[in-house]
Amino acid sequence: MKKLNPKAKAGCGVIFVFGLGFVAGLVATFVIIIGIVQKSENWKTPESKEFIACHVGKQMELDEDQMKQFQPIVNEILERRWDMRRDYIEQDQQMIEDEYFPRISAFLSEEQRKKGMEMVKRWRRQNASKLEEERPISEGELP
């Protein structure tokens, strides 16, 4: 069996180490980005509220005293935005279900009406995560 040249071994080792470092760097970057995005988009958790307040506070160069006054205001803003978003989604669903679906279903066949009902149910399930809990829909609720 022929021995591998020591220079080739060293070259393979260097390539392996750099490749491993590159992959580890990609994984670390991905994990950090996922954490930041999750904290910045999830308005409800205390960690997210603190993250957002700290980020904005740093941008505005607030000192500690200002941050203590700023944090409750940010919390209130995020809660109010969440309530507005939830109310909008609920009103949007009610409008579609109460006003427009009955008008549409008036000229649909029974099969088309069932498909439309399934579409409304699917849409409601997709929005359930935005509302935190899904309001149950009964067969009799939509025509």
C-alpha positions as CSV (number, residue, x, y, z in Angstrom):
1,M,0.0,0.0,0.0
2,K,1.4,3.4,-1.0
3,K,1.7,6.1,1.7
4,L,0.1,9.4,1.1
5,N,2.4,12.4,0.7
6,P,2.7,14.4,4.0
7,K,2.0,17.6,2.0
8,A,-1.2,16.1,0.6
9,K,-2.3,15.0,4.1
10,A,-1.6,18.5,5.5
11,G,-3.6,20.1,2.6
12,C,-6.5,17.8,3.2
13,G,-6.4,18.6,6.9
14,V,-6.4,22.3,6.2
15,I,-9.3,22.0,3.8
16,F,-11.2,19.9,6.3
17,V,-10.7,22.3,9.1
18,F,-11.7,25.3,7.0
19,G,-14.7,23.5,5.7
20,L,-15.8,22.5,9.2
21,G,-15.4,26.1,10.3
22,F,-17.4,27.3,7.4
23,V,-20.2,24.9,8.1
24,A,-20.2,25.7,11.8
25,G,-20.3,29.4,11.0
26,L,-23.3,28.9,8.7
27,V,-25.2,26.9,11.3
28,A,-24.4,29.5,14.0
29,T,-25.5,32.3,11.8
30,F,-28.7,30.5,10.9
31,V,-29.5,29.8,14.6
32,I,-28.8,33.4,15.6
33,I,-31.0,34.8,12.7
34,I,-33.9,32.5,13.6
35,G,-33.7,33.6,17.3
36,I,-33.6,37.3,16.3
37,V,-36.5,37.0,13.8
38,Q,-38.6,35.0,16.3
39,K,-38.0,37.6,19.0
40,S,-38.7,40.5,16.7
41,E,-41.9,39.1,15.2
42,N,-43.5,37.5,18.3
43,W,-45.1,40.4,20.1
44,K,-46.6,38.5,23.0
45,T,-43.6,37.1,25.0
46,P,-41.8,39.2,27.6
47,E,-38.5,38.3,26.0
48,S,-39.7,39.7,22.6
49,K,-41.0,42.9,24.2
50,E,-37.7,43.4,26.0
51,F,-35.7,42.6,22.8
52,I,-37.7,45.1,20.8
53,A,-37.4,47.8,23.5
54,C,-33.6,47.2,23.8
55,H,-33.2,47.3,20.0
56,V,-35.1,50.5,19.6
57,G,-33.5,52.0,22.8
58,K,-30.0,51.3,21.4
59,Q,-30.9,52.9,18.1
60,M,-32.1,56.0,20.0
61,E,-29.1,55.9,22.4
62,L,-31.3,55.9,25.5
63,D,-29.6,55.7,28.9
64,E,-30.7,53.4,31.7
65,D,-33.2,55.8,33.3
66,Q,-34.8,56.5,29.9
67,M,-34.9,52.7,29.2
68,K,-36.8,52.2,32.4
69,Q,-39.4,54.7,31.3
70,F,-39.4,53.5,27.7
71,Q,-39.9,49.7,28.4
72,P,-43.5,50.0,29.7
73,I,-44.5,52.2,26.8
74,V,-43.1,49.7,24.3
75,N,-45.0,46.9,26.1
76,E,-48.2,48.9,25.9
77,I,-47.6,49.7,22.2
78,L,-47.0,46.0,21.4
79,E,-50.1,44.9,23.4
80,R,-52.3,47.5,21.6
81,R,-50.9,46.5,18.2
82,W,-51.6,42.9,19.0
83,D,-55.2,43.7,20.1
84,M,-55.7,45.8,16.9
85,R,-54.4,43.0,14.7
86,R,-56.6,40.4,16.5
87,D,-59.7,42.6,16.2
88,Y,-59.0,43.2,12.5
89,I,-58.6,39.5,11.7
90,E,-61.8,38.7,13.7
91,Q,-63.8,41.5,12.0
92,D,-62.4,40.4,8.6
93,Q,-63.5,36.8,9.2
94,Q,-67.0,37.9,10.4
95,M,-67.4,40.2,7.4
96,I,-66.6,37.4,4.9
97,E,-68.7,34.8,6.8
98,D,-71.7,36.9,7.6
99,E,-72.0,39.3,4.6
100,Y,-70.2,37.9,1.6
101,F,-70.3,34.1,1.9
102,P,-74.1,34.0,2.1
103,R,-74.3,36.2,-1.1
104,I,-71.9,34.0,-2.9
105,S,-73.4,30.7,-1.7
106,A,-76.8,31.8,-3.1
107,F,-75.7,30.9,-6.6
108,L,-73.5,27.9,-5.7
109,S,-74.3,24.3,-6.1
110,E,-74.3,22.2,-2.9
111,E,-70.9,20.8,-3.8
112,Q,-69.4,24.3,-4.4
113,R,-71.0,25.5,-1.2
114,K,-69.2,22.6,0.7
115,K,-65.9,23.5,-1.0
116,G,-66.4,27.1,0.0
117,M,-67.1,26.1,3.6
118,E,-63.9,24.1,3.6
119,M,-62.0,27.0,2.3
120,V,-63.4,29.2,5.1
121,K,-62.5,26.6,7.7
122,R,-59.0,26.3,6.3
123,W,-58.6,30.1,6.3
124,R,-59.8,30.2,9.9
125,R,-57.3,27.5,10.9
126,Q,-54.5,29.5,9.2
127,N,-55.5,32.6,11.1
128,A,-55.9,30.8,14.4
129,S,-52.2,31.2,15.2
130,K,-52.6,34.9,14.8
131,L,-55.6,34.9,17.1
132,E,-54.0,32.5,19.6
133,E,-57.2,30.4,19.7
134,E,-59.6,29.4,17.0
135,R,-63.3,30.2,17.3
136,P,-65.1,27.0,16.4
137,I,-67.2,27.0,13.3
138,S,-70.3,24.9,13.0
139,E,-72.0,23.5,10.0
140,G,-75.1,25.7,10.6
141,E,-73.0,28.9,11.0
142,L,-72.5,29.3,7.3
143,P,-75.3,28.7,4.7
